[in-house]
Amino acid sequence: MESDRDNLTHQDEALPASEFEQEEERDRHHFGNWPEAAGLAFTILVTWLVFAFTG
């Protein structure tokens, strides 16, 4: 008998591709690429600050 803990751990891997795509569509979280671009810009800024003030 499979425990609920195992189901929670492997729930995305156990879904067929079509069901996974339908679930992702229902979530409706389409942020685009701006989080990655903002993260990259922030990383570059922090790196520049570190080198600018520590030499």
Biopython code that builds the backbone (N, CA, C, O; Angstrom):
import numpy as np
from Bio.PDB.StructureBuilder import StructureBuilder

atoms = [
    (1, "MET", "N", (0.840, -1.180, 0.000)),
    (1, "MET", "CA", (0.000, 0.000, 0.000)),
    (1, "MET", "C", (0.884, 1.242, 0.000)),
    (1, "MET", "O", (1.815, 1.350, 0.797)),
    (2, "GLU", "N", (0.596, 2.142, -0.866)),
    (2, "GLU", "CA", (1.384, 3.356, -1.012)),
    (2, "GLU", "C", (0.859, 4.427, -0.056)),
    (2, "GLU", "O", (-0.348, 4.646, 0.047)),
    (3, "SER", "N", (1.776, 5.083, 0.634)),
    (3, "SER", "CA", (1.345, 6.095, 1.595)),
    (3, "SER", "C", (1.049, 7.418, 0.895)),
    (3, "SER", "O", (1.457, 7.634, -0.246)),
    (4, "ASP", "N", (0.330, 8.304, 1.596)),
    (4, "ASP", "CA", (0.028, 9.632, 1.055)),
    (4, "ASP", "C", (1.298, 10.447, 0.873)),
    (4, "ASP", "O", (1.376, 11.286, -0.025)),
    (5, "ARG", "N", (2.291, 10.206, 1.718)),
    (5, "ARG", "CA", (3.552, 10.937, 1.605)),
    (5, "ARG", "C", (4.224, 10.667, 0.258)),
    (5, "ARG", "O", (4.755, 11.585, -0.366)),
    (6, "ASP", "N", (4.201, 9.425, -0.185)),
    (6, "ASP", "CA", (4.778, 9.087, -1.489)),
    (6, "ASP", "C", (4.005, 9.748, -2.618)),
    (6, "ASP", "O", (4.605, 10.189, -3.598)),
    (7, "ASN", "N", (2.688, 9.825, -2.500)),
    (7, "ASN", "CA", (1.871, 10.478, -3.526)),
    (7, "ASN", "C", (2.201, 11.954, -3.623)),
    (7, "ASN", "O", (2.278, 12.493, -4.727)),
    (8, "LEU", "N", (2.398, 12.622, -2.490)),
    (8, "LEU", "CA", (2.723, 14.037, -2.500)),
    (8, "LEU", "C", (4.109, 14.281, -3.083)),
    (8, "LEU", "O", (4.331, 15.277, -3.771)),
    (9, "THR", "N", (5.028, 13.386, -2.811)),
    (9, "THR", "CA", (6.397, 13.560, -3.288)),
    (9, "THR", "C", (6.489, 13.401, -4.795)),
    (9, "THR", "O", (7.251, 14.119, -5.443)),
    (10, "HIS", "N", (5.734, 12.483, -5.362)),
    (10, "HIS", "CA", (5.869, 12.149, -6.775)),
    (10, "HIS", "C", (4.642, 12.531, -7.590)),
    (10, "HIS", "O", (4.398, 11.942, -8.643)),
    (11, "GLN", "N", (3.873, 13.493, -7.131)),
    (11, "GLN", "CA", (2.600, 13.743, -7.797)),
    (11, "GLN", "C", (2.761, 14.291, -9.212)),
    (11, "GLN", "O", (2.002, 13.892, -10.095)),
    (12, "ASP", "N", (3.708, 15.183, -9.467)),
    (12, "ASP", "CA", (3.872, 15.724, -10.815)),
    (12, "ASP", "C", (4.464, 14.693, -11.767)),
    (12, "ASP", "O", (4.114, 14.665, -12.947)),
    (13, "GLU", "N", (5.348, 13.854, -11.269)),
    (13, "GLU", "CA", (5.966, 12.853, -12.126)),
    (13, "GLU", "C", (4.987, 11.759, -12.531)),
    (13, "GLU", "O", (5.167, 11.117, -13.566)),
    (14, "ALA", "N", (3.954, 11.542, -11.724)),
    (14, "ALA", "CA", (2.999, 10.468, -11.998)),
    (14, "ALA", "C", (1.914, 10.877, -12.987)),
    (14, "ALA", "O", (1.207, 10.018, -13.514)),
    (15, "LEU", "N", (1.772, 12.163, -13.246)),
    (15, "LEU", "CA", (0.734, 12.631, -14.164)),
    (15, "LEU", "C", (1.144, 12.418, -15.614)),
    (15, "LEU", "O", (2.306, 12.618, -15.968)),
    (16, "PRO", "N", (0.207, 12.017, -16.445)),
    (16, "PRO", "CA", (0.484, 12.005, -17.885)),
    (16, "PRO", "C", (0.684, 13.436, -18.390)),
    (16, "PRO", "O", (0.205, 14.385, -17.771)),
    (17, "ALA", "N", (1.372, 13.587, -19.485)),
    (17, "ALA", "CA", (1.719, 14.911, -20.008)),
    (17, "ALA", "C", (0.485, 15.769, -20.284)),
    (17, "ALA", "O", (0.493, 16.968, -20.009)),
    (18, "SER", "N", (-0.567, 15.167, -20.822)),
    (18, "SER", "CA", (-1.762, 15.945, -21.149)),
    (18, "SER", "C", (-2.429, 16.489, -19.881)),
    (18, "SER", "O", (-2.873, 17.637, -19.862)),
    (19, "GLU", "N", (-2.501, 15.682, -18.835)),
    (19, "GLU", "CA", (-3.095, 16.151, -17.583)),
    (19, "GLU", "C", (-2.241, 17.227, -16.938)),
    (19, "GLU", "O", (-2.769, 18.179, -16.362)),
    (20, "PHE", "N", (-0.928, 17.085, -17.030)),
    (20, "PHE", "CA", (-0.026, 18.088, -16.470)),
    (20, "PHE", "C", (-0.209, 19.428, -17.165)),
    (20, "PHE", "O", (-0.250, 20.468, -16.508)),
    (21, "GLU", "N", (-0.319, 19.413, -18.487)),
    (21, "GLU", "CA", (-0.521, 20.648, -19.240)),
    (21, "GLU", "C", (-1.859, 21.305, -18.882)),
    (21, "GLU", "O", (-1.938, 22.528, -18.765)),
    (22, "GLN", "N", (-2.903, 20.498, -18.711)),
    (22, "GLN", "CA", (-4.205, 21.041, -18.319)),
    (22, "GLN", "C", (-4.137, 21.673, -16.934)),
    (22, "GLN", "O", (-4.729, 22.727, -16.706)),
    (23, "GLU", "N", (-3.427, 21.044, -16.017)),
    (23, "GLU", "CA", (-3.281, 21.597, -14.672)),
    (23, "GLU", "C", (-2.496, 22.908, -14.699)),
    (23, "GLU", "O", (-2.845, 23.856, -13.996)),
    (24, "GLU", "N", (-1.460, 22.962, -15.493)),
    (24, "GLU", "CA", (-0.684, 24.200, -15.615)),
    (24, "GLU", "C", (-1.528, 25.318, -16.216)),
    (24, "GLU", "O", (-1.393, 26.475, -15.817)),
    (25, "GLU", "N", (-2.386, 24.994, -17.157)),
    (25, "GLU", "CA", (-3.260, 25.998, -17.769)),
    (25, "GLU", "C", (-4.276, 26.519, -16.752)),
    (25, "GLU", "O", (-4.603, 27.705, -16.754)),
    (26, "ARG", "N", (-4.768, 25.648, -15.896)),
    (26, "ARG", "CA", (-5.716, 26.077, -14.866)),
    (26, "ARG", "C", (-5.066, 27.017, -13.854)),
    (26, "ARG", "O", (-5.732, 27.905, -13.322)),
    (27, "ASP", "N", (-3.785, 26.832, -13.584)),
    (27, "ASP", "CA", (-3.091, 27.682, -12.613)),
    (27, "ASP", "C", (-2.989, 29.124, -13.093)),
    (27, "ASP", "O", (-3.025, 30.051, -12.284)),
    (28, "ARG", "N", (-2.862, 29.317, -14.399)),
    (28, "ARG", "CA", (-2.824, 30.638, -15.031)),
    (28, "ARG", "C", (-1.739, 31.557, -14.488)),
    (28, "ARG", "O", (-1.968, 32.757, -14.337)),
    (29, "HIS", "N", (-0.582, 31.022, -14.196)),
    (29, "HIS", "CA", (0.549, 31.841, -13.765)),
    (29, "HIS", "C", (1.516, 31.959, -14.938)),
    (29, "HIS", "O", (2.445, 31.163, -15.074)),
    (30, "HIS", "N", (1.288, 32.952, -15.771)),
    (30, "HIS", "CA", (2.134, 33.181, -16.934)),
    (30, "HIS", "C", (2.893, 34.481, -16.718)),
    (30, "HIS", "O", (2.430, 35.547, -17.122)),
    (31, "PHE", "N", (4.045, 34.398, -16.088)),
    (31, "PHE", "CA", (4.815, 35.593, -15.765)),
    (31, "PHE", "C", (5.705, 36.044, -16.900)),
    (31, "PHE", "O", (6.207, 37.168, -16.872)),
    (32, "GLY", "N", (5.915, 35.212, -17.889)),
    (32, "GLY", "CA", (6.807, 35.574, -18.978)),
    (32, "GLY", "C", (8.256, 35.451, -18.542)),
    (32, "GLY", "O", (8.585, 34.652, -17.666)),
    (33, "ASN", "N", (9.117, 36.246, -19.158)),
    (33, "ASN", "CA", (10.546, 36.162, -18.851)),
    (33, "ASN", "C", (11.041, 37.271, -17.937)),
    (33, "ASN", "O", (12.233, 37.323, -17.634)),
    (34, "TRP", "N", (10.154, 38.164, -17.486)),
    (34, "TRP", "CA", (10.637, 39.293, -16.703)),
    (34, "TRP", "C", (11.233, 38.889, -15.365)),
    (34, "TRP", "O", (12.139, 39.591, -14.915)),
    (35, "PRO", "N", (10.810, 37.813, -14.674)),
    (35, "PRO", "CA", (11.483, 37.460, -13.419)),
    (35, "PRO", "C", (12.957, 37.083, -13.638)),
    (35, "PRO", "O", (13.817, 37.430, -12.829)),
    (36, "GLU", "N", (13.239, 36.374, -14.734)),
    (36, "GLU", "CA", (14.618, 36.016, -15.019)),
    (36, "GLU", "C", (15.435, 37.250, -15.384)),
    (36, "GLU", "O", (16.585, 37.378, -14.963)),
    (37, "ALA", "N", (14.854, 38.157, -16.160)),
    (37, "ALA", "CA", (15.558, 39.383, -16.540)),
    (37, "ALA", "C", (15.812, 40.257, -15.317)),
    (37, "ALA", "O", (16.901, 40.813, -15.179)),
    (38, "ALA", "N", (14.837, 40.387, -14.433)),
    (38, "ALA", "CA", (15.017, 41.180, -13.214)),
    (38, "ALA", "C", (16.073, 40.539, -12.313)),
    (38, "ALA", "O", (16.893, 41.241, -11.721)),
    (39, "GLY", "N", (16.056, 39.234, -12.208)),
    (39, "GLY", "CA", (17.063, 38.529, -11.406)),
    (39, "GLY", "C", (18.459, 38.711, -11.967)),
    (39, "GLY", "O", (19.414, 38.896, -11.212)),
    (40, "LEU", "N", (18.588, 38.660, -13.283)),
    (40, "LEU", "CA", (19.885, 38.860, -13.920)),
    (40, "LEU", "C", (20.375, 40.282, -13.690)),
    (40, "LEU", "O", (21.547, 40.488, -13.374)),
    (41, "ALA", "N", (19.492, 41.268, -13.847)),
    (41, "ALA", "CA", (19.878, 42.658, -13.618)),
    (41, "ALA", "C", (20.284, 42.874, -12.163)),
    (41, "ALA", "O", (21.264, 43.570, -11.898)),
    (42, "PHE", "N", (19.560, 42.299, -11.229)),
    (42, "PHE", "CA", (19.891, 42.431, -9.814)),
    (42, "PHE", "C", (21.241, 41.782, -9.513)),
    (42, "PHE", "O", (22.039, 42.334, -8.754)),
    (43, "THR", "N", (21.501, 40.618, -10.099)),
    (43, "THR", "CA", (22.778, 39.935, -9.892)),
    (43, "THR", "C", (23.934, 40.764, -10.428)),
    (43, "THR", "O", (24.975, 40.877, -9.781)),
    (44, "ILE", "N", (23.754, 41.339, -11.599)),
    (44, "ILE", "CA", (24.797, 42.193, -12.171)),
    (44, "ILE", "C", (25.035, 43.412, -11.287)),
    (44, "ILE", "O", (26.182, 43.796, -11.059)),
    (45, "LEU", "N", (23.962, 44.025, -10.787)),
    (45, "LEU", "CA", (24.089, 45.184, -9.903)),
    (45, "LEU", "C", (24.842, 44.829, -8.625)),
    (45, "LEU", "O", (25.752, 45.554, -8.224)),
    (46, "VAL", "N", (24.481, 43.747, -7.996)),
    (46, "VAL", "CA", (25.147, 43.337, -6.753)),
    (46, "VAL", "C", (26.611, 43.014, -7.015)),
    (46, "VAL", "O", (27.473, 43.391, -6.221)),
    (47, "THR", "N", (26.908, 42.326, -8.111)),
    (47, "THR", "CA", (28.299, 42.011, -8.452)),
    (47, "THR", "C", (29.096, 43.285, -8.668)),
    (47, "THR", "O", (30.223, 43.403, -8.186)),
    (48, "TRP", "N", (28.524, 44.236, -9.387)),
    (48, "TRP", "CA", (29.215, 45.513, -9.614)),
    (48, "TRP", "C", (29.459, 46.242, -8.298)),
    (48, "TRP", "O", (30.542, 46.785, -8.080)),
    (49, "LEU", "N", (28.453, 46.256, -7.414)),
    (49, "LEU", "CA", (28.614, 46.907, -6.112)),
    (49, "LEU", "C", (29.721, 46.262, -5.287)),
    (49, "LEU", "O", (30.507, 46.962, -4.647)),
    (50, "VAL", "N", (29.789, 44.956, -5.297)),
    (50, "VAL", "CA", (30.822, 44.247, -4.540)),
    (50, "VAL", "C", (32.206, 44.652, -5.049)),
    (50, "VAL", "O", (33.089, 44.963, -4.250)),
    (51, "PHE", "N", (32.403, 44.651, -6.359)),
    (51, "PHE", "CA", (33.711, 44.992, -6.892)),
    (51, "PHE", "C", (33.995, 46.489, -6.791)),
    (51, "PHE", "O", (35.153, 46.882, -6.644)),
    (52, "ALA", "N", (32.976, 47.321, -6.867)),
    (52, "ALA", "CA", (33.182, 48.773, -6.796)),
    (52, "ALA", "C", (33.621, 49.202, -5.408)),
    (52, "ALA", "O", (34.428, 50.124, -5.285)),
    (53, "PHE", "N", (33.122, 48.571, -4.366)),
    (53, "PHE", "CA", (33.428, 49.018, -3.009)),
    (53, "PHE", "C", (34.512, 48.205, -2.321)),
    (53, "PHE", "O", (35.011, 48.623, -1.277)),
    (54, "THR", "N", (34.894, 47.057, -2.871)),
    (54, "THR", "CA", (35.947, 46.249, -2.239)),
    (54, "THR", "C", (37.237, 46.294, -3.036)),
    (54, "THR", "O", (38.298, 45.936, -2.524)),
    (55, "GLY", "N", (37.157, 46.730, -4.278)),
    (55, "GLY", "CA", (38.327, 46.879, -5.113)),
    (55, "GLY", "C", (38.873, 45.579, -5.525)),
    (55, "GLY", "O", (39.873, 45.529, -6.241)),
]
sb = StructureBuilder()
sb.init_structure("model")
sb.init_model(0)
sb.init_chain("A")
sb.init_seg("    ")
for serial, (resi, resn, name, xyz) in enumerate(atoms, 1):
    if name == "N":
        sb.init_residue(resn, " ", resi, " ")
    sb.init_atom(name, np.array(xyz, "f"), 0.0, 1.0, " ", f" {name:<3s}", serial, name[0])
structure = sb.get_structure()
